[in-house]
Amino acid sequence: MASVVPATDENLSRAADILRRGELVCFPTETVYGLGADASNPKAVRRIFRAKGRPANHPLIVHLPGLPHLHRWAIDVPESALTLGRLFWPGPLTLVLRRGPRVPLEVTGGQETVAVRVPGHPVALRLLAEFGGALAAPSANRFGRLSPTLPQHAADELGGEVALVLDGGPSEVGVESTILDLSGGPPRLLRPGAVSRERLAEVLACDLSSNGSEMAPRVPGTLPSHYAPNSPVELLRAAKLSARLSGERSFSVLSRRPAPAEFEGKWLQLPDEPEGYARRLYAALRELDQIGSPIIIDAPPREPAWEAVNDRLLRASAPRGQDRDVVEARNEEEAE
């Protein structure tokens, strides 16, 4: 099991040396904890896929030390990408661009596009500066499972696969970055996150109301079933949750509301605002998953501010192998 160590100068230097040897390190970002490898080393990148059990065609995000490094990884960079980088980096926005000739295809899942961002966590930035290059870093979890938002979660998931886990405290955002495709044609939002669709549309002065996912590049975290605990998850609107509470109750509940006095099972209450809810979501699902009973989630509002949270809950509750359109149709029925 890997050690969870404080992010001292000594441990950051040690982590950078481990990365230079082609090994893996878990480190904090503002979104979730990442599983890092030298992005320029194909052999090291392949270790990420083995550690996570991740399909080789599922691309990784490259974490850069700063905006000036962008041109080392991408070509034909549009002015819109530079504008967004200046506004939102360091921060939870990933841009998909045309890959530079030196970018290993292992990083991109064999595609001619590369996903890049500058993380907004001081420990991540210190590690990148100490390492002196870019890190490929998906979330530090087994493929398709809950992302870790605490250092011990990363150690529990992948402790046998990494040399160490740098402790940066709880993740501030709590869900993965927004992914925006700028690789050609109109901008396309491929995964919602803390940088909202409305804010991006305002900056770009364009319509992002449709994600335009048809023929879009493959990007992380967009499979129908993803971010899922081991226990089955059911997403219910208030009326159907109330009906379930009046019957058999061999389940746990995640809600923005307090537990009714008569409920005797495990009930976790999250904040009734999207930022606080997102920050605590994965840790709460991990806690309920330890019980081993089905998990019922009291569905949040279908409002723009909740888009990222609703996206993650939709995927967490999707039966394995079920098409996303089927899952969305099911949840539309729940909303009625």
N, C-alpha and C positions, 0 to 999 in steps of 0.2 A: 504494500500500500504506500502510495506517495505521501510525502510529508506536506502538510499545510504550513507554510512559513511566512513570516511577516515580510513586507516589501521593503526591507532595508537595502541600503546601497550594496552591501555584501551579497545579499541574496539575489538582487537584480543582476549583478555581475555574474554570479553563478548561473542564473537562468540563461543569460545571454551566451555563456560558454556552452551550455547544454544544447542550445538551439544551433550554434555554429557546428556542433558535432553531428547534426542531423537528427537529434532526438526531439522529444515533445515536452512542452511545458503548458500547464494551465495558468491562465492569467485573467484578471478582471477587466471587463469593459463596463461602460455605463449601462449597456443593454442587458447582457448576460455574461457568464464566464465563458471564455474561449479556449479552445484546444489549439495551441500555436505550434507552427513549424516554419522553418526557413522557406519562404515562398519561392525562392529562386532555385531550390534544391528538389528535383523531382523525386528522388528517393525518400527524402524527409516527408514530402507531401503525401506520398503513397502510404506512409506510416499512419497518417491521420485517417485515411479510409479504412485501413485494417483495424485500428483502435476503435473506431466508431461502428464498424460494420456497415459502412456507407457505400452505396453503389458508386462505381468509378465514374459514371456519367453525371453525377450530381455535383455541380460546381461549388467552389469555395469562395469566400470573400477574402480579399487581400487587404490587410490593415497596413496603412502607410504611416510613416512618421509625421508627414505634413503635406500640405497641398503642393509644394515644389517637387515632390517625388512623383506626382501623378504622371508626368510625361515619360517616366521610366517604364511605366506599366501599360499605358494606353496610347493609341495613336488617333489622329483625326479628332482630337478633343474639341467639342463645340464650345463656344463662348458661354453657353448656358451652364455647362458643367463647371466652368471656372467661377461663374457667378454663384452657383449653389455651394461650391466648395468654400468660397470666401464667407458666405452667410452661415453655413451650417456645420462646417468642420472646424475643430473637432466636434463630433456629434453623431447622433443615431441615423444618419442618412448614407445609404449605399448607392453608388452610381454604377450602372452597367454601360461600358464603353467598348470600343473595338480594342482587342488586345494588341499589345506591342509584340514585336517579333521575338523578344527574349522571354516572354511569359510562357512557362511550361504548360503544355496542354493538360497535364495532370491537374493543374489548378482550375482550369476552365471546364473540365468535364469534356474535353475534346472540341469545345466551341471556339469560334473566333471572337468571342466577347469575354471581357473580364469584369468582375464585380469588385469595386474598391471603396474604401472609406478610411477616414481618419478617426479613430475612437476618441471619445470624450471622457476618458478616465485618466487621472494623473499617473496611476501605476502603469497602465498600458502605454502611455506616452513615454514614461521613463524607461520602460523595457525596450520599446522601439528605438529610442535614442541610444541606449546602451548597446543594443544589438547592431545598430547601424544599417538596418535594411528593413524590408517589409516582411510581414508574417501572414501566412495563410492561417485562418483561424475560424473554423465553424464553432458552434456551441459545443461545450465540453460535456456531451451526453452521448449515450448510445443512439444510433440513428432512429429518428421518429419519436423519441421519448421526450419527456419534459426537460427543458433547458435548465441549467443550474444558475441560481441567482445568489448562492452563498458558496464560499470556498469548499466547505465540507461536502456540499452536493456534488461538486466536480470531483472531489477525491473519492466519494462513494461510487460515482459512475465509472470513472476511468483511472482510479488510483493505481491499478496494476500496469497501466500502459504509459504512464508519464513519470518523469524523474521528480518533479515537484509541482506544487500548486501555490501560486503567489496569492496571499490574502489581501484583498482590497476592500473587505467589508461587503455588505449587501449591495447588489446592483441597484442603481438609482432609478433606471427606467423600468426594467423588469421584463420587457418583451423585446424581441429581436428588431433590428433596424428596419426602417422604411427602405424599400428597394425601388429605384426609379431607372427605367431603361432610356438611355440617351444614345444608343448605339446606331441609330438610323431611323429616319421617319419621325413622326410626332412622338413626344415624350409619352411614356407609358408607365403607370404605377403598377408594379408587379407584386409588391407585398406592402400592406399598410404597417405603419409603425408610429413612433412618437412625433416625427415630422409629418404633419397631417397632409392629406390630399388637398385641402383648401389652401393651406399655406403655400404648397408647391405650385398650385395653379395660379395663385396670386403673383408669385415671383416670376413664373414663366409666362404669365399672361396668355394661358391656353387652357383648354377644357380637359380636365383629367377625370371627368365623371365616369368614363368607361376605362377599365384597366387595359383593354386591348390585348388580352393575353394570347389571342390566336396568333401563332407563328412568332411569338415572343421568345427571347432566349430563355433557356432553363435557368432558374435561380433557386437558391436555397429556400427551404421552408414553405413550398407551395404545393406539396402533395395533398390530396384530399384528407388523408389521415396523417396527422403530425402533432408534435407537442403533446403527446398523449401519455397518461399514466398507465400502469398495468391494469388497474381496475376499470371496468366498463363505466363510461360516462354518459349521462343523459342530460340534455339541455332542455329545460322546460320554462314556459312562460308562467306568470303568476297564477292564473286560474287552474292550469293543469297541475302545478306544484301543490296548490291547496287541496286539490282532489286526491293527490297521492298521499298527502299528510293525513288525510282522514282514514286511510286504509292501513295496510301492512307497511311497516317502517324499517325494514332491514337494509337501510342505506344511510350514507352520510350526505350532508348538504353543504353547499357553498352558496352564500347569498349576500346581498347588500343589506338585508333586513335582519333584525334580531330573531333568534329562535322563538317560536311560540312556546308558552309555558309547558304545554303538554308533550312537547317533543323530547324524547329521552335519548336519542342517538347523538352522534357527533355532528355539530353544526358550527361552521366557521363563518363569521361575518367579516366581510371585506368593506373597505371604504365605499361610500356612495358617490364617488367621483372617479373619472376614468384613470387619472394619473396614479392615484393611490391604489386603486384596484389592480392596475397592471403591475405595479411595483411588488405587490404581495401575491399575485396570482399563482405563479409556479410553486413557490414555497408552500402555499396553502394546499394545492393539489398534491404535492409530495406528502404532506402531513396526512391528508385523507387517504392517500394510496396505501399508507402503512397499515391501515385498518383492514384492508382487504375486501371490504364490501363495496357494492356499486356506489357511485358518486352521482348525485343529482345536483345540477347547477341551475340556480335561479337566474334565468337569462337577463342580462342587462338591457337597457333601452337600445332600440335600433336608431341611433342618432350618430351623426358624423364624428362627434368626439369619442365615441366608443368603437370606432371602426376596427382599430387594431386589436382590441380585446375581443370583440365579437369574431374576428377572423380566427384568432387562436382557439377560442372556445368551440367554434364550428369544426375545426380540424381535430381538436382533442376528443370530441364526441362522435366523430365519424367512425363507423365500423370499418375494420381493416378491409381494404380492397374495394370499398364502395366508391362509386364515382361522385365527384364533388357536386355535380348538378343534382344528383339524388339527395345528397345531404342538404343542399340549400333548399330544395323543394320541401323536404321534411320540416325544416325549421321555419319556412314560410307558413306551413300549416299550423305549427305551434304558436305563431304570432297572431293567428286569427282568433 
